[in-house]
Amino acid sequence: MRESSGSRVESETPKRRLSRRRFFEGLAGAVLVLGGVTAAVRTRGYALEPGRRLLTMSTWQFVVVQHAARRIAAPDQAGDASIPTADDVDVAGFVDGWLGRMGSGVRRDFGRFVAYVEHVAPLREGLATRFSRLPLSDQDRVLAAIEASSSDLLRAGFDGLKSLCLMGYYRDPRAWSVVSYDGPLVGRPASGWSGR
């Protein structure tokens, strides 16, 4: 404040208003921070079996693919010891190896789809926990909803995941008998594949 010739002149400090731009920048920053914290929390609690080394997938992605593969390649006859499980033939390990031969764009898109399966798809079905922690019947429900989605992108993602799981499952000769397949003709031993 300054006085001059007996009159008082006050300098006013302008009131700062929050501009729309500043507001949205702050909001975007808060969303990023919250998203990072949420991602850190939601990707905890996953573990690999001892000795398992991953080529491309993170631990949480591998666990989600394991759970999805168990449902996609589930035996029709539960408890039949002659039918190998997805874990027996290491379907998730196959998917990890396959992704290692793909470009970074394919790996990125696959990772995004796996994140959708784990975190978003259960919520869309009214389930409050992540896919890998759901009971088997709820996992089936979530996968069926993705497969029947009105979104072409989600259906394509499911088709890709299903194809990888089935390639991983049926590449193993132990799974051939499930579909009465006696093995490829190329390189067939004279005694047949079963007589090896």
HURAZI-V332376 format. One record per helix or strand of 2 or more residues. SS is the DSSP state (h for helix, s for strand). FROM is the first residue (numbers start at 1). LEN is the number of residues. If there is no record, write none. Layout:
# HURAZI-V332376
SS;FROM;LEN
SS;FROM;LEN
This chain:
# HURAZI-V332376
s;2;3
s;7;3
h;20;23
h;59;14
h;91;10
h;104;21
h;131;3
h;136;12
h;152;19
h;173;7
